[in-house]
Amino acid sequence: MAVMQQASVGVQIVGDVLFCTIVVLMLLLLCWLLVRLVRWAKRRSAGAYLMLAFLPLISLLPIPPTEIKKLQQIKQQQVKQKDEAGEPPKA
């Protein structure tokens, strides 16, 4: 019984070390990719650099429900205007 417990503890330790290694490697890869992205953006125009800087911030801000309702109303009005602007049906 004690041998099985020791074996399972050893397997668990190896699994934990492997998991931590994978997490560290993924973080290093992410940092490397971000550094390359910043270097690429710095070689481009200032607009590209600013776009890359502010693009992630846009995704953090939720769209307020009132704005969604306004957009839906605008779409409905556009559909009505298209229907009204069409040729009248022939009698």
C-alpha positions in Angstrom: 0.0 0.0 0.0 2.8 2.4 0.9 4.5 1.7 -2.4 1.4 2.6 -4.4 1.0 5.9 -2.4 4.6 6.8 -3.1 4.2 6.1 -6.8 1.1 8.2 -7.1 2.8 11.1 -5.2 5.7 10.8 -7.6 3.4 10.8 -10.6 1.6 13.8 -9.2 4.8 15.7 -8.7 6.0 15.0 -12.2 2.6 16.1 -13.5 2.7 19.4 -11.5 6.3 20.1 -12.7 5.2 19.4 -16.3 2.2 21.7 -16.0 4.3 24.5 -14.5 6.9 24.1 -17.3 4.2 24.4 -20.0 2.7 27.5 -18.3 6.1 29.2 -18.1 6.9 28.3 -21.7 3.5 29.7 -22.9 4.1 32.9 -20.9 7.6 33.3 -22.5 6.1 32.7 -25.9 3.4 35.3 -25.3 6.0 37.9 -24.1 8.2 37.1 -27.2 5.3 37.6 -29.5 4.3 40.9 -27.9 7.8 42.2 -28.2 7.9 41.3 -31.9 4.5 43.0 -32.3 5.8 46.2 -30.7 8.9 46.1 -32.8 6.8 45.7 -35.9 4.6 48.5 -35.0 7.5 50.9 -34.2 8.8 50.4 -37.8 5.4 51.4 -39.2 3.8 54.8 -39.1 2.6 56.4 -35.9 -1.0 55.6 -36.7 -0.3 51.9 -36.8 1.5 52.1 -33.4 -1.4 54.0 -31.8 -3.9 51.6 -33.3 -2.1 48.6 -31.8 -1.9 50.4 -28.5 -5.6 51.2 -28.3 -7.2 48.3 -30.0 -7.1 46.0 -26.9 -8.6 48.8 -24.8 -11.7 48.9 -27.0 -12.6 45.3 -26.2 -12.6 46.0 -22.5 -15.4 48.5 -22.7 -18.9 47.0 -23.0 -21.5 48.5 -25.3 -24.3 50.1 -23.2 -27.8 48.7 -23.7 -29.1 52.2 -24.7 -26.6 52.4 -27.6 -27.7 48.9 -28.8 -31.4 50.1 -28.7 -30.4 53.2 -30.7 -28.6 51.1 -33.3 -31.6 48.8 -33.7 -33.9 51.8 -34.2 -31.6 53.2 -36.8 -31.5 49.9 -38.7 -35.4 49.7 -38.6 -35.6 53.3 -39.9 -33.2 52.5 -42.7 -35.3 49.4 -43.7 -38.5 51.6 -43.7 -36.8 54.2 -45.8 -35.7 51.7 -48.4 -39.2 50.2 -48.6 -40.7 53.7 -49.0 -38.1 54.8 -51.6 -38.9 51.8 -53.8 -41.2 52.0 -56.9 -44.9 51.9 -56.1 -46.6 48.7 -57.1 -48.4 48.8 -60.4 -52.1 48.7 -60.3 
